[in-house]
Amino acid sequence: MDQTNHSVVVGERVVVKWFTPPAPLPQPAPDVLAHLAEVGFTATATPYAALCREETLLALVTAYLPGASDGWRWCVDEAAAGRTAFAAELGALAADLHAALATPSTTFPHPVRRAGDGGDLAARAEEALREALDLTGEDDEDGRWLREHAEELRAGLAPLASVGTTPLARIHGDLHVGQILRWREGYAVIDFDGNPTVAGADSHQPLARDLAQLTTSLEHAGQVAVRRRGADPLATGAWAAEAVASLEEAYLTRLTGHGHAGLLERSLLRPFEIEQECRELIYAARHLPRWRYAPMGVLRSRYR
């Protein structure tokens, strides 16, 4: 697994996640973990402490989860085997997380608010597309493909400019399968540090942003299975479509059960998926060039 920080297991009791470099305060993770503990959300590694020095966060200390498997490992296994039963469980987990984040606490007394308009969302997505185009370059096949499809991608982002007063709530901010551990007692969501490709993002966002990132990560797991496990591309594409549909259906059913169906603006899912693929390209260009194949594989499958 590729990580920008360094985690150390101590005595198979706790995990110390060291931020490299130390992160300037304030950081979202300590407050989010305190909030989740207060409202009774337990599908995460129990938080124990935040280690700080002056105005920086040095490390977070959380419970060690025995037998935990990283999401990129177990989800790629599922993709290679063609199994989709897990997807409904992830959808329910994501809905439980969002319901917990939308519940007031002493840490977050007002976790939900209304947006004035979609201008900031549209501008942020357009900036991601421009940056992805700039960082991918013009001298290779991927760069040429992106430029040929730029207007089509831009058109897909258009709904973000007319979202009206869609609800905004606290979200995970970087919710992909790599942030979901599978361990002996089920699933656990981890890493509430925000998206590494976004600086200064508002802590309140449409829930659709998290959900779109989670579903695109299933498609990325399929791309990994094809590239590294020799999975059949057509069968894996069908697996991804089935898994995404199952996850979205379970998510909405569970969110409705929590009484929060009105927090999800479904028209934003596809635009946020396009933005997320742009952010994956940005991440690849800045941190992990070999990762480019995953978002490019998804984009090519959608826009032929």
C-alpha positions, 0 to 999 in steps of 0.5 A: 500500500502506498501511504503519505504518512507512516503507521506503526503497530505497538504491541498489537494494541495500538496504531501510531500514525505519524504525519510526515511531515507534521501537519499544521493545526487545525487538522480535521481528524482529531475533531472528527474522531471525537465527534464520532465517539460522542455520537456513538459511531463505532465502525472505526478504530477507537481513537485514543490520543492526538500527539501535538507540538506547538501548532502541528499534529505529530501523530494519532493513536488509535486501536489496533484492529486484529486481522485487518486487511487494507481495502485495496487488498481485499477489494481487489481480491473481490474484483478478481473473484467477481464477488459483489456481496460486499458492496451492499455492506459498504453502502450501509457503512457509508450511510451510517457514517454520514448519519453519524456525521450529520448528528449534532455533538458538542464538537460539531453542534451544527454539522448540516447547513444549506449551500447558497449556490453551486458556484464554488462546487463548479469552480473547484471541479473546473480547476481540478479538470484544468490541473489534470490536463496541465499535469498530464501533459500533451506528449503522450497518449493519455494527454492527447485523449484527455484533450480530445475529451475535455469538453465532454468532461466539462459538460459532465461537470455542468450540473455542479453550477446549478445545484441550488440549496443542496444540503452540506454536511460534514463528510469523510473527505477522502472516502475510498476503499483504501480507507475501509479496513476489513477485520475480524469484526467487520469493516472500519472506516479510517483516515479522516485527514481529508483529500491530499489533492485539495487544500483549504476545502470547506469542511461541509460538502454534499454527501454525494462527494463522498459517495462518488469517491467511494464508487469510483474507487470500486472501479479503480479496484477493478482496474487493478485486478485487470492490470495486476491479477490478469482479470478479464476486462469485460467481466471486471467492467460488469463486476464494477457496474454491479458493485456500484449499483448495489452500493448506491442502492444500499446506501440510499436505503440505509440513509433513508432509514436514518431519516436523512434521505434529503441530504443526498442530492443524487444529480451530483453523483456523476459530476463528482465522479468526473471530478474525482477522476481528475483528482486521481490524475493529479495525485498520480502526477504529484505522488504516484505516476504509475497510478495513472492507469486506473483513472484513465482506464475508468475514463476511457471506459465511459467516454469512447 
